[in-house]
């Protein structure tokens, strides 16, 4: 099993999260999906012999949401994403 974090935008609530999760879990080889509308990311556990990123993209877009590819890691090893607040200094 492999785990990947993908960018999934267009979500505005927990119902949107559930729609993405349902769509991904219909794909043969995906065993777990956890979407977060605040960070606009979804963590997916999958069997890489059955599923690739293209199939995840198809499922997310088929559910009506935007797929932004695999989330990049920042220099500190954490996934980029989430809210950014302006700094007034």
N, C-alpha and C positions, 0 to 999 in steps of 0.2 A: 504494500500500500504506500502511496505517496500522498503528500499534502501540499496544496498550493493555495495562495491567496490571490484572488482575482478582483479587479476593479469592476464594480457593478453600480452604475449610477442610474438615476431616475426614480429611486425609491424615496418615498416621503413618510412612510409609517411602517408599523409592524406587519400589516397585511401585505405590503409590498415585499417585505422580507420573506414571508411565508410563500408568496407566489414564486419567488426565485428558488427557494428551497424545494418546493414541489416540482418545479420544472427540472431542476438538476437531478433530483432523486429518481426521476423517470428514466434517466439515461443509464443503460446497462453498464455497470462497472463503478458507478459513483455510490459510495457507501454512506457518506455523511456530508452535509452542507450546513453552514452557519452563516447567514447573511446579517449585515449590520448597516442599517440605513444611515446612521450618523457618520460612519467612516467611509461609507460607499464601497465596502469591500465584502467579499464572501470567501470563507475558508471552505475548501473542498477536499475530502479524502477520497481517493479513487485508485482503481487498479489500472496502472499505466499500460498494461497489455490490452485493455479493452477501450480505454477512453483517452482522448487527447484534448488539448486546449480548444481546438476547432469545434469539437462536439459540445464543449461547455459553452462556447460562444453561441452556437446554434440554439441551445436550450434557453440561455438568458435572453437572447434577442427574440426568440419565439414567445417568451412570456411577456414581451413588451418593454424590456429594459435595455439599457445601453451596456455594452461589454467593452471594457477598456484594456483588456489583456491582463497579463500577470502583474501584480503589484510589485514595485521595485523596493529594495531595502535601502534604508538610509545608512549613513556612515556608522551609526551606533548599533546596526544590526536589526533595528525595528522596521516594520513595514511603514511606508509613508501613507498618509491619508489622515482623515479626521478634520476637525474644525481648526481654522487658523484665525486667531484674533489679532486685530491691529495693535501695534505697540505705539503708545503715545509717551514719548520720553522727554 
